[in-house]
Amino acid sequence: MEQLETAAGLRGNIATVLRELAEAADLKPGKLLVIGVSTSEVSGRRIGTSGALEVAERLLEGVREVQQEYGFDTAFQCCEHLNRSLVLERAVMERLGLREVAAVPVPKAGGSMAAAAFKSMKEPCLAETIEAHAGLDIGETLIGMHLRRVAVPFRPSLRYIGEARVNAAVTRPPLIGGERAVYRMEQENEGAGCD
């Protein structure tokens, strides 16, 4: 019974965090979310020591639930043994023009979350790198290299999933210009202009 409550809790917790992140980042069809997970950390152990496919599968259920609601695409970061490549659907990789790399993630080389995601997809593949619109990091797996510039920290209401710390980020376009630059249409540009 405790194991079922834990499984339901993991699914519910990640769904809660992802809904908050999806709202903050305006994740919708065509947007990409990168997810990094240490199932070892979720289980209360040191990252890379005790991967658990069962934990990954429960978390993946919560991810899929929210993904169906909002329509965004997902990419799951592999561990350092696969150079932090990303598991995603082939159609997404091709649409984004990403560079494919060849491997099949397994728990000991890629990580349990990446392995579970790979098995769950219709036509999975690995991309070398991406620039996602938002990111979710469970267990401090360091997803920052796969976020668009400029990343802005997002603090979800739940700071832990299982025993793992949760970090998240949304991104925004870099602001360009100088003291005369206007960043919102409702502001009026008064004074001397650039003619």
ABEGO torsion letter per residue (X at the ends): XAAAAAAAAAAAAAAAAAAAAAAAAGBBBGBBBBBBBBAAAAAGBBBGABBBAAAAAAAAAAAAAAAAAAGBBBBBBBBAAAGGBBBBBAAAAAAAGBBBBBBBBBAABGEAAAAAAAAABABBBBBABBBBABBBBBGGAGAAAABBOBBBBBBBABABBEABBBBBBBBBBBBBEBAABBABAABBBBEBBBX
